[in-house]
Amino acid sequence: MNEQKLPHGARILIVRLSAIGDVLHSTAVVHNLKRLVPDCHVTWLVSPPASILLENNPDIDRLLVWDRRTFDKAAAHLDLRTVRQTLKEAAAPLFVSYIISGALSSRSLLRRLFLLITRL
């Protein structure tokens, strides 16, 4: 079995925002990462309630606390129709260029992508 290793000095971002049980269980992963690759740099993105569990963890090099509520309040003022139309306009040329380049040869994949774009 060919075992892949992290390069020395690897930079790792862990995103476990608010599920406190998941955050708690994931600390064992960080501990093992640091044990196996001591010079790796671990950054963890977490929500305020779960950040208390990680504040003094010696295996975490940088803790980023992100309060999603601020973004939720800002998103409440967005016009979703405008966002959908912008996504359609941005995705359509990419979809056509993939077809032309032959990157999408599978009919089922092509059909799913078309349905995804038209549902936006």
PDB file as gemmi writes it, atoms N, CA and C in Angstrom:
CRYST1    1.000    1.000    1.000  90.00  90.00  90.00 P 1                      
ATOM      1  N   MET A   1       0.849  -1.186   0.000  1.00  0.00           N  
ATOM      2  CA  MET A   1       0.000   0.000   0.000  1.00  0.00           C  
ATOM      3  C   MET A   1       0.883   1.233   0.000  1.00  0.00           C  
ATOM      4  N   ASN A   2       0.614   2.154  -0.908  1.00  0.00           N  
ATOM      5  CA  ASN A   2       1.394   3.370  -1.024  1.00  0.00           C  
ATOM      6  C   ASN A   2       0.821   4.442  -0.096  1.00  0.00           C  
ATOM      7  N   GLU A   3       1.586   4.840   0.879  1.00  0.00           N  
ATOM      8  CA  GLU A   3       1.116   5.781   1.877  1.00  0.00           C  
ATOM      9  C   GLU A   3       1.512   7.197   1.479  1.00  0.00           C  
ATOM     10  N   GLN A   4       0.536   8.099   1.401  1.00  0.00           N  
ATOM     11  CA  GLN A   4       0.834   9.485   1.082  1.00  0.00           C  
ATOM     12  C   GLN A   4       1.048  10.251   2.374  1.00  0.00           C  
ATOM     13  N   LYS A   5       2.047  11.117   2.354  1.00  0.00           N  
ATOM     14  CA  LYS A   5       2.361  11.890   3.546  1.00  0.00           C  
ATOM     15  C   LYS A   5       2.175  13.364   3.258  1.00  0.00           C  
ATOM     16  N   LEU A   6       1.863  14.092   4.300  1.00  0.00           N  
ATOM     17  CA  LEU A   6       1.795  15.547   4.168  1.00  0.00           C  
ATOM     18  C   LEU A   6       3.208  16.097   4.044  1.00  0.00           C  
ATOM     19  N   PRO A   7       3.394  17.111   3.202  1.00  0.00           N  
ATOM     20  CA  PRO A   7       4.729  17.698   3.109  1.00  0.00           C  
ATOM     21  C   PRO A   7       5.066  18.460   4.391  1.00  0.00           C  
ATOM     22  N   HIS A   8       6.342  18.574   4.664  1.00  0.00           N  
ATOM     23  CA  HIS A   8       6.756  19.354   5.839  1.00  0.00           C  
ATOM     24  C   HIS A   8       6.293  20.797   5.652  1.00  0.00           C  
ATOM     25  N   GLY A   9       5.823  21.375   6.738  1.00  0.00           N  
ATOM     26  CA  GLY A   9       5.344  22.749   6.696  1.00  0.00           C  
ATOM     27  C   GLY A   9       3.981  22.890   6.051  1.00  0.00           C  
ATOM     28  N   ALA A  10       3.243  21.804   5.913  1.00  0.00           N  
ATOM     29  CA  ALA A  10       1.915  21.857   5.287  1.00  0.00           C  
ATOM     30  C   ALA A  10       1.013  22.809   6.060  1.00  0.00           C  
ATOM     31  N   ARG A  11       0.188  23.535   5.325  1.00  0.00           N  
ATOM     32  CA  ARG A  11      -0.776  24.446   5.936  1.00  0.00           C  
ATOM     33  C   ARG A  11      -2.162  23.830   5.785  1.00  0.00           C  
ATOM     34  N   ILE A  12      -2.840  23.620   6.903  1.00  0.00           N  
ATOM     35  CA  ILE A  12      -4.109  22.897   6.917  1.00  0.00           C  
ATOM     36  C   ILE A  12      -5.194  23.797   7.497  1.00  0.00           C  
ATOM     37  N   LEU A  13      -6.335  23.852   6.800  1.00  0.00           N  
ATOM     38  CA  LEU A  13      -7.489  24.591   7.293  1.00  0.00           C  
ATOM     39  C   LEU A  13      -8.576  23.591   7.639  1.00  0.00           C  
ATOM     40  N   ILE A  14      -9.053  23.654   8.868  1.00  0.00           N  
ATOM     41  CA  ILE A  14     -10.155  22.811   9.313  1.00  0.00           C  
ATOM     42  C   ILE A  14     -11.373  23.703   9.487  1.00  0.00           C  
ATOM     43  N   VAL A  15     -12.474  23.295   8.870  1.00  0.00           N  
ATOM     44  CA  VAL A  15     -13.712  24.066   8.979  1.00  0.00           C  
ATOM     45  C   VAL A  15     -14.744  23.195   9.676  1.00  0.00           C  
ATOM     46  N   ARG A  16     -14.952  23.468  10.922  1.00  0.00           N  
ATOM     47  CA  ARG A  16     -16.004  22.851  11.731  1.00  0.00           C  
ATOM     48  C   ARG A  16     -16.613  24.022  12.483  1.00  0.00           C  
ATOM     49  N   LEU A  17     -17.760  24.493  12.009  1.00  0.00           N  
ATOM     50  CA  LEU A  17     -18.275  25.742  12.541  1.00  0.00           C  
ATOM     51  C   LEU A  17     -19.012  25.601  13.862  1.00  0.00           C  
ATOM     52  N   SER A  18     -20.156  24.939  13.857  1.00  0.00           N  
ATOM     53  CA  SER A  18     -20.987  25.068  15.048  1.00  0.00           C  
ATOM     54  C   SER A  18     -21.425  23.769  15.705  1.00  0.00           C  
ATOM     55  N   ALA A  19     -21.227  22.646  15.076  1.00  0.00           N  
ATOM     56  CA  ALA A  19     -21.635  21.386  15.704  1.00  0.00           C  
ATOM     57  C   ALA A  19     -20.615  21.052  16.791  1.00  0.00           C  
ATOM     58  N   ILE A  20     -20.954  21.390  18.002  1.00  0.00           N  
ATOM     59  CA  ILE A  20     -19.988  21.297  19.101  1.00  0.00           C  
ATOM     60  C   ILE A  20     -19.456  19.877  19.274  1.00  0.00           C  
ATOM     61  N   GLY A  21     -20.309  18.864  19.107  1.00  0.00           N  
ATOM     62  CA  GLY A  21     -19.846  17.479  19.205  1.00  0.00           C  
ATOM     63  C   GLY A  21     -18.824  17.155  18.125  1.00  0.00           C  
ATOM     64  N   ASP A  22     -19.082  17.630  16.892  1.00  0.00           N  
ATOM     65  CA  ASP A  22     -18.139  17.406  15.792  1.00  0.00           C  
ATOM     66  C   ASP A  22     -16.811  18.124  16.057  1.00  0.00           C  
ATOM     67  N   VAL A  23     -16.909  19.335  16.581  1.00  0.00           N  
ATOM     68  CA  VAL A  23     -15.693  20.089  16.907  1.00  0.00           C  
ATOM     69  C   VAL A  23     -14.876  19.329  17.945  1.00  0.00           C  
ATOM     70  N   LEU A  24     -15.539  18.847  18.971  1.00  0.00           N  
ATOM     71  CA  LEU A  24     -14.848  18.121  20.035  1.00  0.00           C  
ATOM     72  C   LEU A  24     -14.179  16.849  19.497  1.00  0.00           C  
ATOM     73  N   HIS A  25     -14.893  16.100  18.670  1.00  0.00           N  
ATOM     74  CA  HIS A  25     -14.312  14.876  18.116  1.00  0.00           C  
ATOM     75  C   HIS A  25     -13.163  15.165  17.152  1.00  0.00           C  
ATOM     76  N   SER A  26     -13.221  16.290  16.459  1.00  0.00           N  
ATOM     77  CA  SER A  26     -12.179  16.626  15.485  1.00  0.00           C  
ATOM     78  C   SER A  26     -10.865  17.042  16.135  1.00  0.00           C  
ATOM     79  N   THR A  27     -10.890  17.375  17.407  1.00  0.00           N  
ATOM     80  CA  THR A  27      -9.639  17.757  18.067  1.00  0.00           C  
ATOM     81  C   THR A  27      -8.645  16.606  18.085  1.00  0.00           C  
ATOM     82  N   ALA A  28      -9.134  15.380  18.094  1.00  0.00           N  
ATOM     83  CA  ALA A  28      -8.233  14.217  18.045  1.00  0.00           C  
ATOM     84  C   ALA A  28      -7.499  14.155  16.714  1.00  0.00           C  
ATOM     85  N   VAL A  29      -8.175  14.570  15.641  1.00  0.00           N  
ATOM     86  CA  VAL A  29      -7.539  14.591  14.323  1.00  0.00           C  
ATOM     87  C   VAL A  29      -6.391  15.587  14.309  1.00  0.00           C  
ATOM     88  N   VAL A  30      -6.627  16.760  14.875  1.00  0.00           N  
ATOM     89  CA  VAL A  30      -5.582  17.786  14.919  1.00  0.00           C  
ATOM     90  C   VAL A  30      -4.395  17.302  15.744  1.00  0.00           C  
ATOM     91  N   HIS A  31      -4.681  16.661  16.841  1.00  0.00           N  
ATOM     92  CA  HIS A  31      -3.600  16.150  17.688  1.00  0.00           C  
ATOM     93  C   HIS A  31      -2.739  15.148  16.923  1.00  0.00           C  
ATOM     94  N   ASN A  32      -3.390  14.244  16.181  1.00  0.00           N  
ATOM     95  CA  ASN A  32      -2.641  13.250  15.406  1.00  0.00           C  
ATOM     96  C   ASN A  32      -1.886  13.891  14.245  1.00  0.00           C  
ATOM     97  N   LEU A  33      -2.474  14.912  13.618  1.00  0.00           N  
ATOM     98  CA  LEU A  33      -1.755  15.633  12.564  1.00  0.00           C  
ATOM     99  C   LEU A  33      -0.464  16.229  13.099  1.00  0.00           C  
ATOM    100  N   LYS A  34      -0.556  16.878  14.231  1.00  0.00           N  
ATOM    101  CA  LYS A  34       0.627  17.500  14.838  1.00  0.00           C  
ATOM    102  C   LYS A  34       1.647  16.454  15.284  1.00  0.00           C  
ATOM    103  N   ARG A  35       1.162  15.298  15.689  1.00  0.00           N  
ATOM    104  CA  ARG A  35       2.078  14.239  16.099  1.00  0.00           C  
ATOM    105  C   ARG A  35       2.823  13.683  14.887  1.00  0.00           C  
ATOM    106  N   LEU A  36       2.106  13.502  13.771  1.00  0.00           N  
ATOM    107  CA  LEU A  36       2.714  12.931  12.567  1.00  0.00           C  
ATOM    108  C   LEU A  36       3.544  13.944  11.772  1.00  0.00           C  
ATOM    109  N   VAL A  37       3.075  15.187  11.716  1.00  0.00           N  
ATOM    110  CA  VAL A  37       3.785  16.245  10.980  1.00  0.00           C  
ATOM    111  C   VAL A  37       3.897  17.450  11.925  1.00  0.00           C  
ATOM    112  N   PRO A  38       4.880  17.427  12.816  1.00  0.00           N  
ATOM    113  CA  PRO A  38       4.971  18.452  13.861  1.00  0.00           C  
ATOM    114  C   PRO A  38       5.113  19.881  13.336  1.00  0.00           C  
ATOM    115  N   ASP A  39       5.690  20.042  12.133  1.00  0.00           N  
ATOM    116  CA  ASP A  39       5.886  21.403  11.641  1.00  0.00           C  
ATOM    117  C   ASP A  39       4.748  21.891  10.739  1.00  0.00           C  
ATOM    118  N   CYS A  40       3.624  21.160  10.711  1.00  0.00           N  
ATOM    119  CA  CYS A  40       2.480  21.641   9.923  1.00  0.00           C  
ATOM    120  C   CYS A  40       1.826  22.802  10.673  1.00  0.00           C  
ATOM    121  N   HIS A  41       1.131  23.646   9.919  1.00  0.00           N  
ATOM    122  CA  HIS A  41       0.440  24.806  10.491  1.00  0.00           C  
ATOM    123  C   HIS A  41      -1.061  24.559  10.385  1.00  0.00           C  
ATOM    124  N   VAL A  42      -1.747  24.492  11.512  1.00  0.00           N  
ATOM    125  CA  VAL A  42      -3.176  24.192  11.542  1.00  0.00           C  
ATOM    126  C   VAL A  42      -3.962  25.450  11.883  1.00  0.00           C  
ATOM    127  N   THR A  43      -4.871  25.814  10.972  1.00  0.00           N  
ATOM    128  CA  THR A  43      -5.804  26.908  11.203  1.00  0.00           C  
ATOM    129  C   THR A  43      -7.196  26.296  11.283  1.00  0.00           C  
ATOM    130  N   TRP A  44      -7.986  26.760  12.236  1.00  0.00           N  
ATOM    131  CA  TRP A  44      -9.331  26.209  12.427  1.00  0.00           C  
ATOM    132  C   TRP A  44     -10.336  27.346  12.347  1.00  0.00           C  
ATOM    133  N   LEU A  45     -11.347  27.178  11.483  1.00  0.00           N  
ATOM    134  CA  LEU A  45     -12.442  28.131  11.360  1.00  0.00           C  
ATOM    135  C   LEU A  45     -13.629  27.589  12.140  1.00  0.00           C  
ATOM    136  N   VAL A  46     -14.144  28.390  13.072  1.00  0.00           N  
ATOM    137  CA  VAL A  46     -15.169  27.917  14.003  1.00  0.00           C  
ATOM    138  C   VAL A  46     -16.121  29.058  14.343  1.00  0.00           C  
ATOM    139  N   SER A  47     -17.332  28.719  14.795  1.00  0.00           N  
ATOM    140  CA  SER A  47     -18.292  29.731  15.236  1.00  0.00           C  
ATOM    141  C   SER A  47     -18.036  30.074  16.710  1.00  0.00           C  
ATOM    142  N   PRO A  48     -18.548  31.221  17.161  1.00  0.00           N  
ATOM    143  CA  PRO A  48     -18.289  31.636  18.550  1.00  0.00           C  
ATOM    144  C   PRO A  48     -18.643  30.612  19.626  1.00  0.00           C  
ATOM    145  N   PRO A  49     -19.808  29.942  19.572  1.00  0.00           N  
ATOM    146  CA  PRO A  49     -20.102  29.002  20.663  1.00  0.00           C  
ATOM    147  C   PRO A  49     -19.087  27.861  20.774  1.00  0.00           C  
ATOM    148  N   ALA A  50     -18.615  27.353  19.634  1.00  0.00           N  
ATOM    149  CA  ALA A  50     -17.681  26.221  19.661  1.00  0.00           C  
ATOM    150  C   ALA A  50     -16.239  26.664  19.885  1.00  0.00           C  
ATOM    151  N   SER A  51     -15.969  27.939  19.724  1.00  0.00           N  
ATOM    152  CA  SER A  51     -14.586  28.419  19.862  1.00  0.00           C  
ATOM    153  C   SER A  51     -14.036  28.234  21.274  1.00  0.00           C  
ATOM    154  N   ILE A  52     -14.925  28.198  22.246  1.00  0.00           N  
ATOM    155  CA  ILE A  52     -14.509  28.025  23.640  1.00  0.00           C  
ATOM    156  C   ILE A  52     -13.765  26.700  23.819  1.00  0.00           C  
ATOM    157  N   LEU A  53     -14.174  25.681  23.070  1.00  0.00           N  
ATOM    158  CA  LEU A  53     -13.531  24.371  23.175  1.00  0.00           C  
ATOM    159  C   LEU A  53     -12.106  24.366  22.624  1.00  0.00           C  
ATOM    160  N   LEU A  54     -11.781  25.322  21.763  1.00  0.00           N  
ATOM    161  CA  LEU A  54     -10.514  25.284  21.044  1.00  0.00           C  
ATOM    162  C   LEU A  54      -9.523  26.362  21.462  1.00  0.00           C  
ATOM    163  N   GLU A  55      -9.937  27.312  22.264  1.00  0.00           N  
ATOM    164  CA  GLU A  55      -9.114  28.487  22.564  1.00  0.00           C  
ATOM    165  C   GLU A  55      -7.718  28.170  23.077  1.00  0.00           C  
ATOM    166  N   ASN A  56      -7.570  27.213  23.917  1.00  0.00           N  
ATOM    167  CA  ASN A  56      -6.253  26.924  24.506  1.00  0.00           C  
ATOM    168  C   ASN A  56      -5.656  25.615  24.010  1.00  0.00           C  
ATOM    169  N   ASN A  57      -6.091  25.165  22.846  1.00  0.00           N  
ATOM    170  CA  ASN A  57      -5.582  23.911  22.297  1.00  0.00           C  
ATOM    171  C   ASN A  57      -4.187  24.145  21.719  1.00  0.00           C  
ATOM    172  N   PRO A  58      -3.163  23.495  22.262  1.00  0.00           N  
ATOM    173  CA  PRO A  58      -1.795  23.719  21.796  1.00  0.00           C  
ATOM    174  C   PRO A  58      -1.531  23.196  20.386  1.00  0.00           C  
ATOM    175  N   ASP A  59      -2.405  22.365  19.865  1.00  0.00           N  
ATOM    176  CA  ASP A  59      -2.216  21.803  18.525  1.00  0.00           C  
ATOM    177  C   ASP A  59      -2.737  22.722  17.420  1.00  0.00           C  
ATOM    178  N   ILE A  60      -3.466  23.764  17.785  1.00  0.00           N  
ATOM    179  CA  ILE A  60      -4.014  24.700  16.800  1.00  0.00           C  
ATOM    180  C   ILE A  60      -3.139  25.951  16.774  1.00  0.00           C  
ATOM    181  N   ASP A  61      -2.607  26.248  15.597  1.00  0.00           N  
ATOM    182  CA  ASP A  61      -1.725  27.410  15.465  1.00  0.00           C  
ATOM    183  C   ASP A  61      -2.492  28.717  15.333  1.00  0.00           C  
ATOM    184  N   ARG A  62      -3.643  28.659  14.677  1.00  0.00           N  
ATOM    185  CA  ARG A  62      -4.436  29.883  14.493  1.00  0.00           C  
ATOM    186  C   ARG A  62      -5.913  29.516  14.559  1.00  0.00           C  
ATOM    187  N   LEU A  63      -6.658  30.251  15.357  1.00  0.00           N  
ATOM    188  CA  LEU A  63      -8.092  30.027  15.505  1.00  0.00           C  
ATOM    189  C   LEU A  63      -8.832  31.216  14.910  1.00  0.00           C  
ATOM    190  N   LEU A  64      -9.662  30.946  13.896  1.00  0.00           N  
ATOM    191  CA  LEU A  64     -10.468  31.992  13.270  1.00  0.00           C  
ATOM    192  C   LEU A  64     -11.907  31.811  13.718  1.00  0.00           C  
ATOM    193  N   VAL A  65     -12.462  32.816  14.369  1.00  0.00           N  
ATOM    194  CA  VAL A  65     -13.836  32.751  14.847  1.00  0.00           C  
ATOM    195  C   VAL A  65     -14.702  33.559  13.895  1.00  0.00           C  
ATOM    196  N   TRP A  66     -15.700  32.887  13.296  1.00  0.00           N  
ATOM    197  CA  TRP A  66     -16.568  33.514  12.312  1.00  0.00           C  
ATOM    198  C   TRP A  66     -17.995  33.484  12.809  1.00  0.00           C  
ATOM    199  N   ASP A  67     -18.572  34.670  12.955  1.00  0.00           N  
ATOM    200  CA  ASP A  67     -19.953  34.780  13.399  1.00  0.00           C  
ATOM    201  C   ASP A  67     -20.853  34.891  12.174  1.00  0.00           C  
ATOM    202  N   ARG A  68     -21.510  33.817  11.845  1.00  0.00           N  
ATOM    203  CA  ARG A  68     -22.337  33.741  10.647  1.00  0.00           C  
ATOM    204  C   ARG A  68     -23.542  34.669  10.709  1.00  0.00           C  
ATOM    205  N   ARG A  69     -23.992  35.004  11.888  1.00  0.00           N  
ATOM    206  CA  ARG A  69     -25.206  35.823  12.025  1.00  0.00           C  
ATOM    207  C   ARG A  69     -25.079  37.156  11.306  1.00  0.00           C  
ATOM    208  N   THR A  70     -23.890  37.740  11.304  1.00  0.00           N  
ATOM    209  CA  THR A  70     -23.664  39.006  10.608  1.00  0.00           C  
ATOM    210  C   THR A  70     -23.936  38.847   9.121  1.00  0.00           C  
ATOM    211  N   PHE A  71     -23.469  37.755   8.538  1.00  0.00           N  
ATOM    212  CA  PHE A  71     -23.673  37.504   7.115  1.00  0.00           C  
ATOM    213  C   PHE A  71     -25.128  37.159   6.817  1.00  0.00           C  
ATOM    214  N   ASP A  72     -25.783  36.451   7.730  1.00  0.00           N  
ATOM    215  CA  ASP A  72     -27.190  36.126   7.537  1.00  0.00           C  
ATOM    216  C   ASP A  72     -28.048  37.387   7.494  1.00  0.00           C  
ATOM    217  N   LYS A  73     -27.727  38.351   8.351  1.00  0.00           N  
ATOM    218  CA  LYS A  73     -28.470  39.619   8.358  1.00  0.00           C  
ATOM    219  C   LYS A  73     -28.261  40.362   7.047  1.00  0.00           C  
ATOM    220  N   ALA A  74     -27.036  40.368   6.541  1.00  0.00           N  
ATOM    221  CA  ALA A  74     -26.752  41.046   5.275  1.00  0.00           C  
ATOM    222  C   ALA A  74     -27.446  40.332   4.118  1.00  0.00           C  
ATOM    223  N   ALA A  75     -27.470  39.001   4.128  1.00  0.00           N  
ATOM    224  CA  ALA A  75     -28.090  38.225   3.051  1.00  0.00           C  
ATOM    225  C   ALA A  75     -29.601  38.417   3.018  1.00  0.00           C  
ATOM    226  N   ALA A  76     -30.198  38.773   4.142  1.00  0.00           N  
ATOM    227  CA  ALA A  76     -31.643  38.979   4.190  1.00  0.00           C  
ATOM    228  C   ALA A  76     -32.063  40.144   3.297  1.00  0.00           C  
ATOM    229  N   HIS A  77     -31.144  41.044   2.992  1.00  0.00           N  
ATOM    230  CA  HIS A  77     -31.455  42.206   2.174  1.00  0.00           C  
ATOM    231  C   HIS A  77     -31.186  41.977   0.697  1.00  0.00           C  
ATOM    232  N   LEU A  78     -30.684  40.793   0.329  1.00  0.00           N  
ATOM    233  CA  LEU A  78     -30.401  40.493  -1.073  1.00  0.00           C  
ATOM    234  C   LEU A  78     -31.677  40.136  -1.819  1.00  0.00           C  
ATOM    235  N   ASP A  79     -31.732  40.547  -3.071  1.00  0.00           N  
ATOM    236  CA  ASP A  79     -32.828  40.136  -3.940  1.00  0.00           C  
ATOM    237  C   ASP A  79     -32.414  38.829  -4.606  1.00  0.00           C  
ATOM    238  N   LEU A  80     -33.009  37.713  -4.186  1.00  0.00           N  
ATOM    239  CA  LEU A  80     -32.599  36.401  -4.671  1.00  0.00           C  
ATOM    240  C   LEU A  80     -32.814  36.237  -6.172  1.00  0.00           C  
ATOM    241  N   ARG A  81     -33.793  36.923  -6.734  1.00  0.00           N  
ATOM    242  CA  ARG A  81     -33.996  36.833  -8.177  1.00  0.00           C  
ATOM    243  C   ARG A  81     -32.794  37.399  -8.928  1.00  0.00           C  
ATOM    244  N   THR A  82     -32.262  38.489  -8.426  1.00  0.00           N  
ATOM    245  CA  THR A  82     -31.081  39.090  -9.055  1.00  0.00           C  
ATOM    246  C   THR A  82     -29.876  38.178  -8.914  1.00  0.00           C  
ATOM    247  N   VAL A  83     -29.713  37.564  -7.761  1.00  0.00           N  
ATOM    248  CA  VAL A  83     -28.602  36.639  -7.543  1.00  0.00           C  
ATOM    249  C   VAL A  83     -28.723  35.446  -8.485  1.00  0.00           C  
ATOM    250  N   ARG A  84     -29.914  34.865  -8.612  1.00  0.00           N  
ATOM    251  CA  ARG A  84     -30.121  33.727  -9.515  1.00  0.00           C  
ATOM    252  C   ARG A  84     -29.820  34.095 -10.962  1.00  0.00           C  
ATOM    253  N   GLN A  85     -30.296  35.281 -11.398  1.00  0.00           N  
ATOM    254  CA  GLN A  85     -30.066  35.701 -12.780  1.00  0.00           C  
ATOM    255  C   GLN A  85     -28.574  35.897 -13.029  1.00  0.00           C  
ATOM    256  N   THR A  86     -27.874  36.457 -12.069  1.00  0.00           N  
ATOM    257  CA  THR A  86     -26.428  36.655 -12.209  1.00  0.00           C  
ATOM    258  C   THR A  86     -25.715  35.319 -12.316  1.00  0.00           C  
ATOM    259  N   LEU A  87     -26.124  34.350 -11.495  1.00  0.00           N  
ATOM    260  CA  LEU A  87     -25.526  33.018 -11.568  1.00  0.00           C  
ATOM    261  C   LEU A  87     -25.788  32.363 -12.916  1.00  0.00           C  
ATOM    262  N   LYS A  88     -27.011  32.507 -13.428  1.00  0.00           N  
ATOM    263  CA  LYS A  88     -27.336  31.947 -14.742  1.00  0.00           C  
ATOM    264  C   LYS A  88     -26.443  32.554 -15.821  1.00  0.00           C  
ATOM    265  N   GLU A  89     -26.322  33.874 -15.789  1.00  0.00           N  
ATOM    266  CA  GLU A  89     -25.531  34.566 -16.807  1.00  0.00           C  
ATOM    267  C   GLU A  89     -24.054  34.197 -16.711  1.00  0.00           C  
ATOM    268  N   ALA A  90     -23.577  33.966 -15.497  1.00  0.00           N  
ATOM    269  CA  ALA A  90     -22.171  33.603 -15.323  1.00  0.00           C  
ATOM    270  C   ALA A  90     -21.925  32.151 -15.697  1.00  0.00           C  
ATOM    271  N   ALA A  91     -22.882  31.275 -15.427  1.00  0.00           N  
ATOM    272  CA  ALA A  91     -22.687  29.839 -15.662  1.00  0.00           C  
ATOM    273  C   ALA A  91     -22.915  29.438 -17.114  1.00  0.00           C  
ATOM    274  N   ALA A  92     -23.793  30.114 -17.819  1.00  0.00           N  
ATOM    275  CA  ALA A  92     -24.134  29.707 -19.185  1.00  0.00           C  
ATOM    276  C   ALA A  92     -22.929  29.677 -20.126  1.00  0.00           C  
ATOM    277  N   PRO A  93     -22.083  30.721 -20.166  1.00  0.00           N  
ATOM    278  CA  PRO A  93     -20.918  30.652 -21.061  1.00  0.00           C  
ATOM    279  C   PRO A  93     -19.953  29.528 -20.699  1.00  0.00           C  
ATOM    280  N   LEU A  94     -19.800  29.263 -19.412  1.00  0.00           N  
ATOM    281  CA  LEU A  94     -18.926  28.168 -18.991  1.00  0.00           C  
ATOM    282  C   LEU A  94     -19.483  26.838 -19.466  1.00  0.00           C  
ATOM    283  N   PHE A  95     -20.777  26.678 -19.341  1.00  0.00           N  
ATOM    284  CA  PHE A  95     -21.441  25.450 -19.763  1.00  0.00           C  
ATOM    285  C   PHE A  95     -21.222  25.224 -21.263  1.00  0.00           C  
ATOM    286  N   VAL A  96     -21.409  26.266 -22.063  1.00  0.00           N  
ATOM    287  CA  VAL A  96     -21.226  26.158 -23.513  1.00  0.00           C  
ATOM    288  C   VAL A  96     -19.774  25.846 -23.852  1.00  0.00           C  
ATOM    289  N   SER A  97     -18.832  26.493 -23.173  1.00  0.00           N  
ATOM    290  CA  SER A  97     -17.421  26.246 -23.479  1.00  0.00           C  
ATOM    291  C   SER A  97     -17.015  24.821 -23.112  1.00  0.00           C  
ATOM    292  N   TYR A  98     -17.607  24.246 -22.052  1.00  0.00           N  
ATOM    293  CA  TYR A  98     -17.317  22.855 -21.709  1.00  0.00           C  
ATOM    294  C   TYR A  98     -17.840  21.906 -22.786  1.00  0.00           C  
ATOM    295  N   ILE A  99     -19.007  22.219 -23.297  1.00  0.00           N  
ATOM    296  CA  ILE A  99     -19.573  21.377 -24.350  1.00  0.00           C  
ATOM    297  C   ILE A  99     -18.675  21.426 -25.589  1.00  0.00           C  
ATOM    298  N   ILE A 100     -18.268  22.633 -25.976  1.00  0.00           N  
ATOM    299  CA  ILE A 100     -17.445  22.799 -27.165  1.00  0.00           C  
ATOM    300  C   ILE A 100     -16.096  22.098 -26.998  1.00  0.00           C  
ATOM    301  N   SER A 101     -15.506  22.215 -25.809  1.00  0.00           N  
ATOM    302  CA  SER A 101     -14.194  21.607 -25.584  1.00  0.00           C  
ATOM    303  C   SER A 101     -14.270  20.088 -25.446  1.00  0.00           C  
ATOM    304  N   GLY A 102     -15.462  19.560 -25.301  1.00  0.00           N  
ATOM    305  CA  GLY A 102     -15.619  18.120 -25.182  1.00  0.00           C  
ATOM    306  C   GLY A 102     -15.372  17.610 -23.774  1.00  0.00           C  
ATOM    307  N   ALA A 103     -15.275  18.514 -22.812  1.00  0.00           N  
ATOM    308  CA  ALA A 103     -15.014  18.096 -21.434  1.00  0.00           C  
ATOM    309  C   ALA A 103     -16.187  17.320 -20.856  1.00  0.00           C  
ATOM    310  N   LEU A 104     -17.377  17.583 -21.379  1.00  0.00           N  
ATOM    311  CA  LEU A 104     -18.558  16.880 -20.884  1.00  0.00           C  
ATOM    312  C   LEU A 104     -19.026  15.906 -21.957  1.00  0.00           C  
ATOM    313  N   SER A 105     -18.563  14.701 -21.891  1.00  0.00           N  
ATOM    314  CA  SER A 105     -18.940  13.735 -22.910  1.00  0.00           C  
ATOM    315  C   SER A 105     -20.105  12.850 -22.461  1.00  0.00           C  
ATOM    316  N   SER A 106     -20.299  12.748 -21.169  1.00  0.00           N  
ATOM    317  CA  SER A 106     -21.364  11.899 -20.654  1.00  0.00           C  
ATOM    318  C   SER A 106     -22.707  12.623 -20.788  1.00  0.00           C  
ATOM    319  N   ARG A 107     -23.663  11.960 -21.446  1.00  0.00           N  
ATOM    320  CA  ARG A 107     -24.978  12.581 -21.624  1.00  0.00           C  
ATOM    321  C   ARG A 107     -25.687  12.821 -20.294  1.00  0.00           C  
ATOM    322  N   SER A 108     -25.568  11.889 -19.369  1.00  0.00           N  
ATOM    323  CA  SER A 108     -26.256  12.069 -18.086  1.00  0.00           C  
ATOM    324  C   SER A 108     -25.660  13.235 -17.310  1.00  0.00           C  
ATOM    325  N   LEU A 109     -24.333  13.381 -17.364  1.00  0.00           N  
ATOM    326  CA  LEU A 109     -23.701  14.513 -16.692  1.00  0.00           C  
ATOM    327  C   LEU A 109     -24.115  15.812 -17.359  1.00  0.00           C  
ATOM    328  N   LEU A 110     -24.159  15.812 -18.666  1.00  0.00           N  
ATOM    329  CA  LEU A 110     -24.571  16.978 -19.427  1.00  0.00           C  
ATOM    330  C   LEU A 110     -26.005  17.362 -19.070  1.00  0.00           C  
ATOM    331  N   ARG A 111     -26.882  16.370 -18.995  1.00  0.00           N  
ATOM    332  CA  ARG A 111     -28.279  16.618 -18.654  1.00  0.00           C  
ATOM    333  C   ARG A 111     -28.403  17.197 -17.244  1.00  0.00           C  
ATOM    334  N   ARG A 112     -27.643  16.629 -16.295  1.00  0.00           N  
ATOM    335  CA  ARG A 112     -27.711  17.125 -14.911  1.00  0.00           C  
ATOM    336  C   ARG A 112     -27.222  18.566 -14.811  1.00  0.00           C  
ATOM    337  N   LEU A 113     -26.143  18.879 -15.523  1.00  0.00           N  
ATOM    338  CA  LEU A 113     -25.640  20.251 -15.497  1.00  0.00           C  
ATOM    339  C   LEU A 113     -26.646  21.221 -16.105  1.00  0.00           C  
ATOM    340  N   PHE A 114     -27.259  20.817 -17.199  1.00  0.00           N  
ATOM    341  CA  PHE A 114     -28.262  21.671 -17.836  1.00  0.00           C  
ATOM    342  C   PHE A 114     -29.425  21.931 -16.884  1.00  0.00           C  
ATOM    343  N   LEU A 115     -29.904  20.879 -16.215  1.00  0.00           N  
ATOM    344  CA  LEU A 115     -31.006  21.036 -15.255  1.00  0.00           C  
ATOM    345  C   LEU A 115     -30.615  21.929 -14.087  1.00  0.00           C  
ATOM    346  N   LEU A 116     -29.370  21.791 -13.635  1.00  0.00           N  
ATOM    347  CA  LEU A 116     -28.887  22.614 -12.535  1.00  0.00           C  
ATOM    348  C   LEU A 116     -28.897  24.085 -12.931  1.00  0.00           C  
ATOM    349  N   ILE A 117     -28.403  24.388 -14.121  1.00  0.00           N  
ATOM    350  CA  ILE A 117     -28.339  25.781 -14.568  1.00  0.00           C  
ATOM    351  C   ILE A 117     -29.747  26.342 -14.787  1.00  0.00           C  
ATOM    352  N   THR A 118     -30.646  25.570 -15.368  1.00  0.00           N  
ATOM    353  CA  THR A 118     -31.985  26.075 -15.641  1.00  0.00           C  
ATOM    354  C   THR A 118     -32.818  26.228 -14.375  1.00  0.00           C  
ATOM    355  N   ARG A 119     -32.463  25.534 -13.310  1.00  0.00           N  
ATOM    356  CA  ARG A 119     -33.204  25.677 -12.042  1.00  0.00           C  
ATOM    357  C   ARG A 119     -32.777  26.896 -11.253  1.00  0.00           C  
ATOM    358  N   LEU A 120     -31.631  27.469 -11.579  1.00  0.00           N  
ATOM    359  CA  LEU A 120     -31.156  28.636 -10.822  1.00  0.00           C  
ATOM    360  C   LEU A 120     -32.101  29.801 -10.937  1.00  0.00           C  
TER     361      LEU A 120                                                      
END                                                                             
